[in-house]
Amino acid sequence: MYEKNSSKKKFDVAHVFIISIILLLIGGLIGMLVHTSGGKVKIHDIKFVTVDGAEMRALLYVPKSATLLNPAPAVISCHGYNNTSEVQDLNCVELSKRGFIVMSIDAYGHGLSNFPDERINPVVGDMGTYAALQYIGTLPYADIERVGMVGHSMGGTTIQLGAVRAWKERENNPSVVAPTAVLPTSQSFAVNAEGNSILAPYPVNLGSVFGQFDEWALGMWGTVKGSDANKTAVAKAGMGFNDFKYDTYYEYISQSPIDRESAVNAARRGQLRVIYQPPHTHPVIHFNSRAVGNVVDFFDITLAGGKLASQPQQSWFGKQLGTGISLIAFFIFITSFGLLLLKTNYFNAIKQPEPDGLTAITDGTSRIRYWTIYIIGLLPAPLLYNWLVGYPIDIVSMGRTVPIPMPANPVFPLPAVNGIFALNFFLGIIITFLYLVVYNSFAAKAGCTFNNTGLKLSGNKIFRSTVLALTVFAAGYFLLCLCDSFFKTDFRFFTLSIKTLTAEKWAILLRYLPSFLFLFLVTGVSQNTFTRINNQKEWVNMPLIIFSSFGGLLVLHLIDYISLKHTGVKVFQFVPYPEKTTAALAGVLLWGLLFILPVAAAISRIFFKATGSVWTGAFVNSLIVTLFAISNTVIAARGVI
């Protein structure tokens, strides 16, 4: 009977392993087909040295309809802070399949683009958008008189700065490519010291796509609620007046709404103005059909003469679906491959019987004690999160830095990860303290020993656990590279992504890795030997463990976003340090933790059950989660060690 069950389990794990690879590759294929609009758009992954002395990387989308005899309008796309060109894929897909050339850049210091040469231009506010405009000018199949720019958040500022730089340069050099249409998304109009739009002197059509519930309304428009952006001085600077209607076309300064045909005529004079307002938050703007429709509508009117109204339906979500399948399949692959390796002679030696945990609920007193400690364990993460993360804006090329508890530096150069780095250690220490209190107060008296913690493992077996984790990680990374090479896709859904690393980031990964390993060792012990209830069914224990990993942060997130939805304002609007600094970025970064923490908790539980110790799960999680944390993250320090 035992042999029969063992064979059945072996077949199940192997079957899941094979399915995970198939799903991963199918997801990449789906992503590629949608990304290229069924082969109608050629995507070039390009690199070039810019006028600022930086090496810039970009994805260049060229529809087959763009030729020497039929040059196509072009759009420069720039992502937001702490993102890369891939995050703009929805705009790129929908514009390119409608005949636009699209150049989606990695801004300076982001993704695969490095910093400008300090000897040439140490501070470049446009972050490479001006250089991208000039690159478009080298393409013989691009109509340089019909060039637009779209950018999300930080990218919304950089495209406006790049546009102004281009128009100023064009005054002395007519060959300079300058845009005729600029559309920031999740960003306001850029104004000068006098409060005037920096683009007002030029024949540039200007719009904005700004969410009704955008978390940055105060910092960008000077009003608490995104829905009130049209009443602000910043809106007046861009539109020429305020109190206008959203999703309505206007001519600059004129307060009379105009129809679509008149909007096309106004666009020919560079006078079109419009603010679109979908009912969404800051990050959801680049994951929303209505917002994408706004982008297509704006460039249809300003660059294509309003001729795209009857064009095909949106398909961008298919790319997200494909790469999202790959993302989920990646974690399934990691887990199933690890379990298969445990069946080999070398790694089977790691396995030992799963020890009894510290928790046995036998009466009302033990039940109350369990839930009291469980709830207390949920509190540190949300109480510390905003303190430690702060507002980690550190954009070297723009010369903009906001103080945070752990600033970016040459050793730890990722500001958006440094808060998590610190949080890992603080949470690890607090959870260790709580665990020791429980152990010494109750568990030890009940007969629990070190054997019950899941930490007991010989040095040789810990080494083998390390080798297993590295093998699993290497295999998963190989599949990531495979998808990148064959399909030009990574593993992503919404703002959640895993990308290949540059040589520089491999060294960075090794420096951030210890903090994640420490956290996952501590939480592995706590979740698998305290949160887990002895003799309870796995379908009860697994949800308890998963919720303990992120439940406190989820409550913080829900409090903020339920309030934002119903009142237009978050409950926790500011981080404690610096005082009166927006918590918008901390809230957006939290989305990633709410995804990866429960995944890591499930992986920890699966490997603990399979091996009887916390080591294998902690090693696997620390490698995978560190990759997740740093692969899509901005570097904010020159001279990284």
JODA-V224698 format. One record per residue. N is the residue number from 1. RES is the residue in one letter. SS is DSSP state (2 for helix, 1 for strand, 0 for the rest). PSI is psi in degrees with one decimal (NA if undefined). NEAR is the number of other C-alpha atoms within 8 Angstrom. Layout:
# JODA-V224698
<<N & RES & SS & PSI & NEAR> <N & RES & SS & PSI & NEAR>>
This chain:
# JODA-V224698
<<1 & M & 0 & -42.4 & 4> <2 & Y & 2 & -43.6 & 5> <3 & E & 2 & -38.9 & 6> <4 & K & 2 & -46.7 & 7> <5 & N & 2 & -39.8 & 8> <6 & S & 2 & -42.2 & 8> <7 & S & 2 & -40.0 & 8> <8 & K & 2 & -42.5 & 8> <9 & K & 2 & -40.2 & 8> <10 & K & 2 & -42.9 & 9> <11 & F & 2 & -41.6 & 8> <12 & D & 2 & -47.3 & 8> <13 & V & 2 & -44.1 & 11> <14 & A & 2 & -39.6 & 10> <15 & H & 2 & -45.3 & 8> <16 & V & 2 & -40.6 & 11> <17 & F & 2 & -48.0 & 12> <18 & I & 2 & -43.2 & 8> <19 & I & 2 & -38.2 & 8> <20 & S & 2 & -40.6 & 12> <21 & I & 2 & -43.1 & 11> <22 & I & 2 & -46.4 & 8> <23 & L & 2 & -39.9 & 11> <24 & L & 2 & -43.6 & 13> <25 & L & 2 & -38.0 & 10> <26 & I & 2 & -41.2 & 10> <27 & G & 2 & -42.6 & 14> <28 & G & 2 & -39.9 & 15> <29 & L & 2 & -45.0 & 10> <30 & I & 2 & -46.1 & 13> <31 & G & 2 & -43.0 & 16> <32 & M & 2 & -44.5 & 12> <33 & L & 2 & -40.9 & 11> <34 & V & 2 & -40.3 & 13> <35 & H & 2 & -38.5 & 11> <36 & T & 0 & 10.1 & 13> <37 & S & 0 & 48.5 & 10> <38 & G & 0 & 27.5 & 8> <39 & G & 0 & 2.0 & 7> <40 & K & 0 & -12.3 & 9> <41 & V & 1 & 129.9 & 13> <42 & K & 1 & 129.8 & 10> <43 & I & 1 & 121.4 & 9> <44 & H & 1 & 127.6 & 8> <45 & D & 1 & 104.7 & 8> <46 & I & 1 & 157.5 & 8> <47 & K & 1 & 141.2 & 8> <48 & F & 1 & 158.5 & 7> <49 & V & 1 & 127.3 & 9> <50 & T & 0 & 171.7 & 10> <51 & V & 0 & -16.4 & 6> <52 & D & 0 & 3.2 & 12> <53 & G & 0 & 16.3 & 10> <54 & A & 0 & 153.6 & 13> <55 & E & 1 & 118.3 & 12> <56 & M & 1 & 137.4 & 16> <57 & R & 1 & 142.1 & 13> <58 & A & 1 & 157.2 & 12> <59 & L & 1 & 123.0 & 12> <60 & L & 1 & 116.6 & 12> <61 & Y & 1 & 118.2 & 13> <62 & V & 1 & 107.7 & 13> <63 & P & 1 & 149.3 & 13> <64 & K & 0 & -21.9 & 8> <65 & S & 0 & -14.5 & 7> <66 & A & 0 & 114.3 & 14> <67 & T & 0 & 174.1 & 11> <68 & L & 0 & -37.4 & 7> <69 & L & 0 & -18.5 & 5> <70 & N & 0 & 67.8 & 8> <71 & P & 0 & 142.9 & 11> <72 & A & 1 & 153.0 & 13> <73 & P & 1 & 155.3 & 16> <74 & A & 1 & 151.8 & 15> <75 & V & 1 & 128.3 & 12> <76 & I & 1 & 131.4 & 15> <77 & S & 1 & 132.3 & 15> <78 & C & 1 & 128.0 & 18> <79 & H & 0 & 176.8 & 18> <80 & G & 0 & 179.7 & 12> <81 & Y & 0 & 140.6 & 8> <82 & N & 0 & 24.4 & 9> <83 & N & 0 & -174.6 & 12> <84 & T & 0 & 179.7 & 14> <85 & S & 2 & -31.8 & 15> <86 & E & 2 & -25.4 & 6> <87 & V & 2 & -19.5 & 11> <88 & Q & 2 & 16.3 & 13> <89 & D & 2 & -33.1 & 10> <90 & L & 2 & -43.1 & 12> <91 & N & 2 & -39.5 & 12> <92 & C & 2 & -43.1 & 12> <93 & V & 2 & -48.9 & 14> <94 & E & 2 & -33.7 & 13> <95 & L & 2 & -43.9 & 12> <96 & S & 2 & -36.6 & 14> <97 & K & 0 & -12.9 & 12> <98 & R & 0 & 10.9 & 8> <99 & G & 0 & 2.0 & 11> <100 & F & 0 & 138.8 & 14> <101 & I & 1 & 134.2 & 16> <102 & V & 1 & 132.8 & 14> <103 & M & 1 & 106.1 & 13> <104 & S & 1 & 113.3 & 15> <105 & I & 1 & 155.7 & 16> <106 & D & 0 & 113.6 & 16> <107 & A & 0 & 158.9 & 14> <108 & Y & 0 & 131.4 & 13> <109 & G & 0 & 0.7 & 15> <110 & H & 0 & 150.3 & 14> <111 & G & 0 & -124.7 & 13> <112 & L & 0 & 9.7 & 9> <113 & S & 0 & 140.0 & 13> <114 & N & 0 & -168.4 & 10> <115 & F & 0 & 156.3 & 10> <116 & P & 0 & 157.4 & 15> <117 & D & 0 & 119.3 & 10> <118 & E & 2 & -27.4 & 7> <119 & R & 2 & -22.8 & 5> <120 & I & 2 & -51.8 & 8> <121 & N & 2 & 87.6 & 10> <122 & P & 0 & -31.9 & 9> <123 & V & 0 & 118.8 & 10> <124 & V & 0 & 95.5 & 12> <125 & G & 0 & -28.1 & 10> <126 & D & 0 & -5.2 & 13> <127 & M & 0 & 26.3 & 12> <128 & G & 0 & -2.4 & 13> <129 & T & 2 & -33.7 & 15> <130 & Y & 2 & -44.2 & 13> <131 & A & 2 & -37.3 & 10> <132 & A & 2 & -40.2 & 11> <133 & L & 2 & -43.2 & 12> <134 & Q & 2 & -29.5 & 10> <135 & Y & 2 & -39.7 & 8> <136 & I & 2 & -34.3 & 11> <137 & G & 0 & -15.1 & 11> <138 & T & 0 & -6.5 & 6> <139 & L & 0 & 115.7 & 7> <140 & P & 0 & -17.0 & 8> <141 & Y & 0 & 10.4 & 11> <142 & A & 1 & 136.0 & 14> <143 & D & 1 & 100.8 & 10> <144 & I & 1 & -5.8 & 10> <145 & E & 1 & -4.9 & 8> <146 & R & 1 & 76.3 & 10> <147 & V & 1 & 132.9 & 15> <148 & G & 1 & 172.1 & 15> <149 & M & 1 & 136.0 & 13> <150 & V & 1 & 138.5 & 16> <151 & G & 1 & 141.1 & 17> <152 & H & 1 & 129.6 & 14> <153 & S & 0 & -113.3 & 13> <154 & M & 2 & -41.1 & 11> <155 & G & 2 & -27.3 & 15> <156 & G & 2 & -31.8 & 18> <157 & T & 2 & -44.5 & 15> <158 & T & 2 & -35.0 & 14> <159 & I & 2 & -33.3 & 17> <160 & Q & 2 & -40.5 & 14> <161 & L & 2 & -39.5 & 10> <162 & G & 2 & -37.3 & 14> <163 & A & 2 & -44.5 & 14> <164 & V & 2 & -43.8 & 10> <165 & R & 2 & -42.5 & 9> <166 & A & 2 & -45.0 & 13> <167 & W & 2 & -36.1 & 11> <168 & K & 2 & -42.4 & 8> <169 & E & 2 & -32.8 & 9> <170 & R & 2 & -24.0 & 12> <171 & E & 0 & -31.6 & 7> <172 & N & 0 & -14.7 & 6> <173 & N & 0 & 98.0 & 7> <174 & P & 0 & -17.1 & 6> <175 & S & 0 & -9.1 & 5> <176 & V & 0 & 133.9 & 11> <177 & V & 0 & 125.4 & 12> <178 & A & 0 & 146.5 & 10> <179 & P & 0 & 153.9 & 14> <180 & T & 0 & -2.3 & 14> <181 & A & 1 & 129.5 & 14> <182 & V & 1 & 127.7 & 15> <183 & L & 1 & 92.2 & 15> <184 & P & 1 & 141.3 & 20> <185 & T & 1 & 141.4 & 14> <186 & S & 0 & 38.4 & 14> <187 & Q & 0 & 152.0 & 14> <188 & S & 0 & -179.8 & 14> <189 & F & 0 & 140.4 & 12> <190 & A & 0 & 132.2 & 9> <191 & V & 1 & 157.4 & 11> <192 & N & 0 & -173.7 & 8> <193 & A & 0 & -26.4 & 5> <194 & E & 0 & -1.5 & 5> <195 & G & 0 & 14.4 & 9> <196 & N & 0 & 149.9 & 11> <197 & S & 1 & 132.5 & 12> <198 & I & 0 & -15.8 & 10> <199 & L & 0 & -3.5 & 9> <200 & A & 0 & -35.6 & 9> <201 & P & 0 & -6.8 & 5> <202 & Y & 0 & 155.3 & 7> <203 & P & 0 & 68.2 & 9> <204 & V & 0 & 125.3 & 13> <205 & N & 1 & 134.7 & 13> <206 & L & 1 & 132.9 & 12> <207 & G & 1 & -179.6 & 13> <208 & S & 1 & 144.6 & 14> <209 & V & 1 & 105.7 & 17> <210 & F & 0 & 123.1 & 16> <211 & G & 0 & 144.4 & 15> <212 & Q & 0 & -29.5 & 13> <213 & F & 0 & 30.6 & 15> <214 & D & 0 & 132.4 & 13> <215 & E & 0 & -16.6 & 11> <216 & W & 0 & 18.7 & 10> <217 & A & 2 & -42.1 & 13> <218 & L & 2 & -46.9 & 11> <219 & G & 2 & -29.5 & 8> <220 & M & 2 & -41.4 & 8> <221 & W & 2 & -16.5 & 12> <222 & G & 0 & 24.4 & 10> <223 & T & 0 & 148.7 & 11> <224 & V & 0 & -38.4 & 9> <225 & K & 0 & 135.5 & 13> <226 & G & 2 & -30.2 & 16> <227 & S & 2 & -15.6 & 10> <228 & D & 2 & 12.7 & 9> <229 & A & 2 & -33.5 & 12> <230 & N & 2 & -6.2 & 12> <231 & K & 2 & 3.2 & 10> <232 & T & 0 & 163.2 & 12> <233 & A & 2 & -32.3 & 9> <234 & V & 2 & -41.0 & 15> <235 & A & 2 & -40.6 & 16> <236 & K & 2 & -37.7 & 12> <237 & A & 2 & -38.3 & 13> <238 & G & 2 & -38.8 & 13> <239 & M & 2 & -24.8 & 12> <240 & G & 0 & -7.2 & 10> <241 & F & 0 & 170.1 & 12> <242 & N & 0 & -174.4 & 11> <243 & D & 0 & 29.3 & 6> <244 & F & 0 & 171.6 & 8> <245 & K & 0 & 143.7 & 6> <246 & Y & 0 & 159.1 & 9> <247 & D & 0 & 33.2 & 8> <248 & T & 0 & 136.3 & 10> <249 & Y & 1 & 141.2 & 12> <250 & Y & 1 & 159.2 & 14> <251 & E & 1 & 141.7 & 14> <252 & Y & 0 & 129.1 & 9> <253 & I & 0 & -33.5 & 7> <254 & S & 0 & 131.7 & 8> <255 & Q & 0 & 2.9 & 8> <256 & S & 0 & 122.7 & 6> <257 & P & 0 & 148.8 & 8> <258 & I & 1 & 155.8 & 10> <259 & D & 0 & 179.7 & 7> <260 & R & 2 & -42.6 & 9> <261 & E & 2 & -41.7 & 7> <262 & S & 2 & -31.3 & 8> <263 & A & 2 & -39.2 & 14> <264 & V & 2 & -42.2 & 12> <265 & N & 2 & -41.2 & 8> <266 & A & 2 & -36.0 & 11> <267 & A & 2 & -34.3 & 12> <268 & R & 2 & -25.3 & 8> <269 & R & 0 & -0.3 & 8> <270 & G & 0 & 32.1 & 12> <271 & Q & 0 & 4.3 & 13> <272 & L & 1 & 139.6 & 17> <273 & R & 1 & 138.3 & 13> <274 & V & 1 & 141.9 & 13> <275 & I & 1 & 116.4 & 11> <276 & Y & 1 & 144.1 & 12> <277 & Q & 0 & 89.0 & 11> <278 & P & 0 & 151.0 & 11> <279 & P & 0 & 65.2 & 7> <280 & H & 0 & 175.0 & 10> <281 & T & 0 & 178.6 & 11> <282 & H & 0 & -55.6 & 12> <283 & P & 2 & -28.8 & 8> <284 & V & 2 & -17.0 & 8> <285 & I & 2 & -36.5 & 16> <286 & H & 2 & 33.5 & 12> <287 & F & 2 & 47.5 & 9> <288 & N & 0 & 130.9 & 8> <289 & S & 2 & -37.3 & 7> <290 & R & 2 & -43.0 & 7> <291 & A & 2 & -41.3 & 12> <292 & V & 2 & -39.9 & 13> <293 & G & 2 & -36.2 & 8> <294 & N & 2 & -42.3 & 10> <295 & V & 2 & -47.4 & 12> <296 & V & 2 & -42.8 & 11> <297 & D & 2 & -45.0 & 10> <298 & F & 2 & -46.8 & 10> <299 & F & 2 & -23.7 & 11> <300 & D & 2 & -48.3 & 13> <301 & I & 2 & -43.0 & 14> <302 & T & 2 & -27.2 & 15> <303 & L & 2 & -21.7 & 13> <304 & A & 0 & 7.1 & 10> <305 & G & 0 & 20.9 & 8> <306 & G & 0 & 29.3 & 13> <307 & K & 0 & 4.4 & 8> <308 & L & 0 & 7.5 & 8> <309 & A & 0 & -33.0 & 7> <310 & S & 0 & 15.3 & 5> <311 & Q & 0 & 168.1 & 6> <312 & P & 0 & 162.1 & 4> <313 & Q & 0 & 161.4 & 4> <314 & Q & 0 & 143.1 & 7> <315 & S & 0 & 0.4 & 9> <316 & W & 2 & -31.0 & 13> <317 & F & 2 & -26.4 & 8> <318 & G & 2 & -36.0 & 10> <319 & K & 2 & -42.5 & 14> <320 & Q & 2 & -39.0 & 12> <321 & L & 2 & -45.4 & 12> <322 & G & 2 & -51.2 & 14> <323 & T & 2 & -26.0 & 17> <324 & G & 2 & -40.2 & 12> <325 & I & 2 & -42.9 & 11> <326 & S & 2 & -38.8 & 16> <327 & L & 2 & -48.0 & 14> <328 & I & 2 & -42.2 & 8> <329 & A & 2 & -32.0 & 12> <330 & F & 2 & -47.0 & 13> <331 & F & 2 & -35.2 & 9> <332 & I & 2 & -41.3 & 11> <333 & F & 2 & -47.9 & 13> <334 & I & 2 & -46.1 & 11> <335 & T & 2 & -48.3 & 10> <336 & S & 2 & -38.0 & 12> <337 & F & 2 & -40.2 & 10> <338 & G & 2 & -41.4 & 11> <339 & L & 2 & -35.2 & 11> <340 & L & 2 & -41.4 & 11> <341 & L & 2 & -32.6 & 10> <342 & L & 0 & -14.2 & 12> <343 & K & 0 & -8.3 & 8> <344 & T & 0 & 159.0 & 8> <345 & N & 2 & -42.5 & 7> <346 & Y & 2 & -47.4 & 7> <347 & F & 2 & -18.4 & 13> <348 & N & 2 & -24.0 & 10> <349 & A & 0 & -18.7 & 8> <350 & I & 0 & -31.8 & 11> <351 & K & 0 & 141.2 & 10> <352 & Q & 0 & 162.0 & 8> <353 & P & 0 & 140.5 & 6> <354 & E & 0 & 124.1 & 11> <355 & P & 0 & 155.0 & 9> <356 & D & 0 & 145.6 & 7> <357 & G & 0 & -171.6 & 13> <358 & L & 0 & -13.3 & 13> <359 & T & 1 & 121.7 & 12> <360 & A & 0 & 114.0 & 9> <361 & I & 0 & 111.3 & 10> <362 & T & 0 & -18.9 & 6> <363 & D & 0 & -177.6 & 6> <364 & G & 2 & -36.4 & 7> <365 & T & 2 & -45.7 & 6> <366 & S & 2 & -31.5 & 10> <367 & R & 2 & -45.1 & 10> <368 & I & 2 & -42.4 & 8> <369 & R & 2 & -43.3 & 8> <370 & Y & 2 & -51.0 & 10> <371 & W & 2 & -30.2 & 8> <372 & T & 2 & -47.4 & 8> <373 & I & 2 & -38.0 & 8> <374 & Y & 2 & -47.3 & 10> <375 & I & 2 & -41.7 & 8> <376 & I & 2 & -37.9 & 8> <377 & G & 2 & -21.7 & 10> <378 & L & 2 & -17.6 & 13> <379 & L & 2 & -39.1 & 9> <380 & P & 2 & -43.2 & 11> <381 & A & 2 & -52.5 & 11> <382 & P & 2 & -29.3 & 11> <383 & L & 2 & -31.2 & 8> <384 & L & 2 & -23.1 & 9> <385 & Y & 2 & -58.3 & 10> <386 & N & 2 & -32.3 & 12> <387 & W & 2 & -49.7 & 11> <388 & L & 2 & -33.8 & 13> <389 & V & 2 & -43.8 & 14> <390 & G & 0 & -143.0 & 15> <391 & Y & 0 & 82.1 & 14> <392 & P & 0 & 56.4 & 13> <393 & I & 0 & 117.4 & 9> <394 & D & 1 & 92.9 & 10> <395 & I & 1 & 96.6 & 10> <396 & V & 2 & -46.7 & 12> <397 & S & 2 & -23.5 & 14> <398 & M & 2 & -7.3 & 10> <399 & G & 0 & 32.1 & 9> <400 & R & 1 & 121.3 & 9> <401 & T & 1 & 133.8 & 8> <402 & V & 0 & 131.1 & 8> <403 & P & 0 & 139.2 & 9> <404 & I & 0 & 161.6 & 12> <405 & P & 0 & -37.9 & 10> <406 & M & 0 & 88.9 & 9> <407 & P & 0 & 156.7 & 9> <408 & A & 0 & 143.8 & 12> <409 & N & 0 & 170.1 & 10> <410 & P & 0 & -27.1 & 10> <411 & V & 0 & -44.7 & 8> <412 & F & 0 & 84.6 & 11> <413 & P & 0 & 12.5 & 12> <414 & L & 0 & 94.6 & 14> <415 & P & 2 & -36.0 & 16> <416 & A & 2 & -12.5 & 13> <417 & V & 2 & -21.8 & 10> <418 & N & 2 & -36.5 & 13> <419 & G & 2 & -38.4 & 14> <420 & I & 2 & -38.0 & 10> <421 & F & 2 & -49.7 & 11> <422 & A & 2 & -40.0 & 11> <423 & L & 2 & -38.8 & 12> <424 & N & 2 & -46.1 & 12> <425 & F & 2 & -44.4 & 11> <426 & F & 2 & -45.0 & 8> <427 & L & 2 & -41.2 & 11> <428 & G & 2 & -42.5 & 12> <429 & I & 2 & -44.1 & 8> <430 & I & 2 & -44.4 & 9> <431 & I & 2 & -38.1 & 12> <432 & T & 2 & -44.4 & 9> <433 & F & 2 & -48.0 & 8> <434 & L & 2 & -39.7 & 9> <435 & Y & 2 & -42.8 & 10> <436 & L & 2 & -36.6 & 8> <437 & V & 2 & -47.2 & 8> <438 & V & 2 & -44.6 & 9> <439 & Y & 2 & -48.2 & 11> <440 & N & 2 & -28.2 & 9> <441 & S & 2 & -34.8 & 8> <442 & F & 2 & -51.3 & 8> <443 & A & 2 & -47.2 & 12> <444 & A & 2 & -37.0 & 10> <445 & K & 2 & -25.1 & 8> <446 & A & 2 & 4.5 & 6> <447 & G & 0 & 6.0 & 6> <448 & C & 0 & 145.4 & 11> <449 & T & 0 & -174.4 & 7> <450 & F & 2 & -29.1 & 8> <451 & N & 2 & -27.5 & 9> <452 & N & 2 & -6.8 & 12> <453 & T & 2 & -16.3 & 12> <454 & G & 0 & 5.1 & 15> <455 & L & 0 & -18.7 & 11> <456 & K & 0 & 115.9 & 8> <457 & L & 0 & 138.9 & 7> <458 & S & 0 & 159.8 & 6> <459 & G & 2 & -37.8 & 6> <460 & N & 2 & -40.5 & 6> <461 & K & 2 & -33.1 & 10> <462 & I & 2 & -39.9 & 12> <463 & F & 2 & -44.0 & 8> <464 & R & 2 & -34.9 & 11> <465 & S & 2 & -39.4 & 13> <466 & T & 2 & -44.6 & 10> <467 & V & 2 & -41.6 & 8> <468 & L & 2 & -47.0 & 12> <469 & A & 2 & -42.8 & 13> <470 & L & 2 & -37.5 & 10> <471 & T & 2 & -45.3 & 8> <472 & V & 2 & -45.5 & 12> <473 & F & 2 & -44.9 & 12> <474 & A & 2 & -40.7 & 8> <475 & A & 2 & -42.6 & 8> <476 & G & 2 & -40.4 & 11> <477 & Y & 2 & -34.6 & 9> <478 & F & 2 & -42.8 & 8> <479 & L & 2 & -36.0 & 8> <480 & L & 2 & -45.6 & 12> <481 & C & 2 & -36.1 & 9> <482 & L & 2 & -46.8 & 9> <483 & C & 2 & -38.4 & 13> <484 & D & 2 & -39.2 & 11> <485 & S & 2 & -45.4 & 7> <486 & F & 2 & -36.4 & 6> <487 & F & 2 & -9.6 & 11> <488 & K & 0 & 38.4 & 8> <489 & T & 0 & 153.1 & 10> <490 & D & 0 & -163.1 & 13> <491 & F & 1 & 111.4 & 13> <492 & R & 1 & 154.3 & 13> <493 & F & 1 & 124.9 & 11> <494 & F & 0 & -125.5 & 8> <495 & T & 0 & 6.2 & 8> <496 & L & 1 & 122.9 & 8> <497 & S & 1 & 155.5 & 12> <498 & I & 1 & 124.1 & 12> <499 & K & 0 & 162.0 & 10> <500 & T & 0 & 155.4 & 10> <501 & L & 0 & 149.8 & 8> <502 & T & 0 & 165.5 & 7> <503 & A & 2 & -37.6 & 6> <504 & E & 2 & -39.7 & 7> <505 & K & 2 & -20.2 & 10> <506 & W & 2 & -41.0 & 9> <507 & A & 2 & -37.4 & 8> <508 & I & 2 & -40.8 & 11> <509 & L & 2 & -43.2 & 11> <510 & L & 2 & -29.3 & 8> <511 & R & 2 & -31.4 & 9> <512 & Y & 2 & -19.4 & 11> <513 & L & 2 & -43.9 & 11> <514 & P & 2 & -36.0 & 9> <515 & S & 2 & -36.8 & 11> <516 & F & 2 & -37.6 & 13> <517 & L & 2 & -43.6 & 12> <518 & F & 2 & -48.4 & 11> <519 & L & 2 & -44.8 & 12> <520 & F & 2 & -24.5 & 13> <521 & L & 2 & -46.8 & 11> <522 & V & 2 & -49.6 & 11> <523 & T & 2 & -31.4 & 11> <524 & G & 2 & -43.1 & 14> <525 & V & 2 & -50.0 & 13> <526 & S & 2 & -48.3 & 11> <527 & Q & 2 & -40.6 & 13> <528 & N & 2 & -16.3 & 14> <529 & T & 2 & -14.3 & 15> <530 & F & 2 & -53.3 & 12> <531 & T & 2 & -41.0 & 13> <532 & R & 0 & 135.1 & 14> <533 & I & 1 & 126.5 & 13> <534 & N & 0 & 138.7 & 10> <535 & N & 0 & 13.8 & 5> <536 & Q & 0 & 150.5 & 8> <537 & K & 0 & 151.3 & 6> <538 & E & 2 & -32.0 & 6> <539 & W & 2 & -12.7 & 6> <540 & V & 2 & -46.6 & 8> <541 & N & 2 & -41.2 & 12> <542 & M & 2 & -49.7 & 11> <543 & P & 2 & -36.3 & 8> <544 & L & 2 & -43.2 & 10> <545 & I & 2 & -46.0 & 15> <546 & I & 2 & -46.2 & 13> <547 & F & 2 & -34.0 & 9> <548 & S & 2 & -23.7 & 13> <549 & S & 2 & -27.2 & 11> <550 & F & 2 & 2.0 & 13> <551 & G & 2 & -42.8 & 9> <552 & G & 2 & -42.7 & 12> <553 & L & 2 & -34.1 & 11> <554 & L & 2 & -41.8 & 9> <555 & V & 2 & -43.5 & 8> <556 & L & 2 & -45.6 & 9> <557 & H & 2 & -45.6 & 10> <558 & L & 2 & -40.3 & 8> <559 & I & 2 & -46.2 & 10> <560 & D & 2 & -48.5 & 11> <561 & Y & 2 & -26.7 & 9> <562 & I & 2 & -42.4 & 8> <563 & S & 2 & -42.5 & 12> <564 & L & 2 & -41.1 & 12> <565 & K & 2 & -38.7 & 9> <566 & H & 2 & -24.5 & 6> <567 & T & 2 & -14.8 & 7> <568 & G & 0 & 0.5 & 13> <569 & V & 0 & 138.2 & 12> <570 & K & 0 & 153.0 & 12> <571 & V & 0 & -46.8 & 8> <572 & F & 0 & 82.5 & 7> <573 & Q & 0 & -26.8 & 9> <574 & F & 1 & 152.4 & 10> <575 & V & 1 & 154.0 & 15> <576 & P & 0 & -27.7 & 10> <577 & Y & 0 & 131.3 & 11> <578 & P & 0 & 153.7 & 9> <579 & E & 0 & 138.0 & 7> <580 & K & 0 & 30.6 & 8> <581 & T & 1 & 135.7 & 10> <582 & T & 1 & 143.7 & 11> <583 & A & 0 & 13.5 & 13> <584 & A & 2 & -47.0 & 11> <585 & L & 2 & -39.5 & 9> <586 & A & 2 & -40.6 & 12> <587 & G & 2 & -39.3 & 9> <588 & V & 2 & -40.8 & 8> <589 & L & 2 & -24.9 & 9> <590 & L & 2 & -27.0 & 10> <591 & W & 2 & -41.0 & 8> <592 & G & 2 & -41.7 & 9> <593 & L & 2 & -36.9 & 9> <594 & L & 2 & -17.5 & 11> <595 & F & 2 & -50.7 & 9> <596 & I & 2 & -31.3 & 9> <597 & L & 2 & -46.8 & 11> <598 & P & 2 & -34.0 & 12> <599 & V & 2 & -45.5 & 10> <600 & A & 2 & -38.5 & 10> <601 & A & 2 & -40.5 & 13> <602 & A & 2 & -42.3 & 11> <603 & I & 2 & -43.0 & 11> <604 & S & 2 & -45.0 & 13> <605 & R & 2 & -42.2 & 14> <606 & I & 2 & -45.5 & 10> <607 & F & 2 & -29.5 & 14> <608 & F & 2 & -44.0 & 15> <609 & K & 2 & -35.3 & 9> <610 & A & 2 & -31.3 & 9> <611 & T & 2 & -19.1 & 13> <612 & G & 0 & 10.2 & 13> <613 & S & 0 & 169.0 & 14> <614 & V & 0 & -10.9 & 16> <615 & W & 2 & -48.1 & 10> <616 & T & 2 & -47.5 & 15> <617 & G & 2 & -39.4 & 15> <618 & A & 2 & -40.6 & 13> <619 & F & 2 & -45.6 & 13> <620 & V & 2 & -48.8 & 12> <621 & N & 2 & -42.8 & 13> <622 & S & 2 & -38.6 & 13> <623 & L & 2 & -48.1 & 12> <624 & I & 2 & -44.3 & 9> <625 & V & 2 & -35.1 & 11> <626 & T & 2 & -41.5 & 12> <627 & L & 2 & -45.7 & 10> <628 & F & 2 & -39.5 & 11> <629 & A & 2 & -37.4 & 9> <630 & I & 2 & -16.5 & 11> <631 & S & 0 & -26.9 & 11> <632 & N & 0 & 29.4 & 13> <633 & T & 0 & 143.8 & 13> <634 & V & 0 & 139.8 & 13> <635 & I & 0 & 130.9 & 9> <636 & A & 0 & 34.0 & 13> <637 & A & 0 & 128.5 & 11> <638 & R & 0 & 158.1 & 7> <639 & G & 0 & 41.9 & 5> <640 & V & 0 & 133.8 & 8> <641 & I & 0 & NA & 4>>
